[in-house]
């Protein structure tokens, strides 16, 4: 199974705690299988963790606290982006075109995942097309969260009127996941 960095799990715990309190975190952990529960409860940023645990935890987050429309996963994706980009990084990235921030995300992909490649093209100054190639993940919940993450990254680096569309998805039978973003400067 592929792996991801433990930063996801630190963000997940912080999000659940912030939104649902310590009781909510205990409730969330209690519905997970033992191996997943132990990992979700203890993973630290530098750990490489089985991607299957991340996917199951994401689905369980939606099942436990969501409304069935994935809006909670979008909220979590935005939260995770906010947490990942430090104030210093945001200031630096605001000096460049917002598309540059997504290009950097593509370059950093392998620091957080041991699978796939995030390829970024820039058709214009206010557009990007990010293609997740060679992905071993075909999970609509993952894509919902990632799309919200990308949207929030754009906003954090100064883009206005951001629109990110998930135009192709492995979970819907496409070969790659494609995310198309546009914004006003």
N, C-alpha and C positions, 0 to 999 in steps of 0.2 A: 504494500500500500504506500502511496506517496505521503509526504510529510509537510507540515507547516511549522512555522515558529510559534512558540508559546505566547507571543505578544497578544495573539487573538484571545487566549483564555484569560489573561490578565484584564483585557478590555471587557470581556464578557462578564466576568465577576463584578467589575466596577459598574457596568451598565445595569445589571440585575439589582445590585445593591442600591444604586442611585434611584432606580425607578420603583422598586418593590420592597426595599428595605432588607435588613438581615433575615427576616422571616421569609421573604420572597426568595432569597438566595438559598436558604435551607430547603424550602419547598422545591425549588428547581433542581438542586442537587439530589434530593430524595427520589425523584422520578427517573434519574439516570441509572443505567446498569452500573454495577460496582466498578469495573475498570474505567468506564467513562467518567463516573463520579469522582474517582480518585484523581484522574488526570485533570479534569476541569477544576477541581478544588485546589490543586497544588502546582500546576504547570507555571513555570516562570519564563520570562521573555527569551532566554537563550536556549531553552529546550527545543528539540525537534520532536514533534508530536504527530502521531498517525492522523492523517487527514480524515479518515473515517470517523474518528472521535469528534473532530470539528463539525463535520456534516451532521452527525447525529445530534450533537449539542445544539446546533443552529435550528434543526427541525423541532427539537424538544422545546426550545425557547418559544417558538411560534405556537406550538401546541399548548404549552403551559400558560402563557400570558397573552398571546395574540388574539386577534379578532377573526382570524381565518382569512385575512386579506393580505398578509405579508407586510402590512404597514409597520409592525413592530420591528421586522427585520430591516426595513428602510431606516427606521429611527436608530437602530443599533449601528448600521453602516455609517451613518452620519456621526454618531458618537465616537466610533472607532477612528474615523478620519480626524476628528477634532483632537482626539487624544494622541494620535500618531504624529501630527505636525506641530512641532514646537513653535512658540511665538517667533523665535529667531528664524526658523525655516520659513515661516509665513512671510515675514518681512523681506527676506532675501528673494523668495519666489514671486512676490508682488512686483519686484523690480523687473522681472522678465515677463514675457507673455504667459498667460495661464496654461497654454498648451505645453510650455516647457516643463511645468510641474508634472504633467502626465507623462511626458517623455522620460523624465527622471524616474517616475514610478516604474516604467518599463525597464529601465536599466537596473533598478533595485529589486526587481521581481524575485530573482534567485537568492536574494538574502533572506527571503521570507517563505519561499516554497522550493522544494527540491524537484519540481516537475513543471512542465510547461514553459512558455515564453510569452511575455506580453509585448507585442510588437505595436509601435505607435507611429501612425502616419499623420501628417498635417496638411490636409487639402487646402486650407486657407489660414489666415492669421487667427481666425476665431472658430476654428473647427479642428477636431481630432477624431481619428478612427483608431480605436484600441482593439486589437485582435488577440485573443488568448489562444495561442497555438499549442499543439501537442499536449492539450489538457487531458488529464486522466479523470477529470471531474465532469460529470454531467448531472448537475443538481440545480434546479430552479431557485431554491432558497439561497444557495450560495450566490447565484447571479443577481438576485434582488438586492442582497446586502452589498455586493461589490458595486453595483450600479449607484446605489446611494452613497457609498464611500467615494466614488469618483466625483459625483455631483458636489459633495461637501468639500473635497479637495479644491475643485475649481472655485467655489465660493470663498474658501479660506485664503486663496491667493489673489482675490480681488475681482473675479469674473462676476458679471451681473447677468440676470435673466438666463441662467444656465438651464440647458435642456440636454439630458443624456438619455439616449434610447438604446435598448438592447435589441438590435436588429436581427441577430442570429444567435441561436443557443444550442449547445450540445444536448441539453435536456429535451429539446424539441426536434432532435434528429439532425442538426447541422454538424458539419465537420469541426467548426471552431465557434467560439463565442465572440461576437462582435458588438462593441459598444461605440456608438457615435455620439460625440459631444459637440455642442455649439454654445456660444455665449456672446455677450456684449461686453466690451472692454471696460 
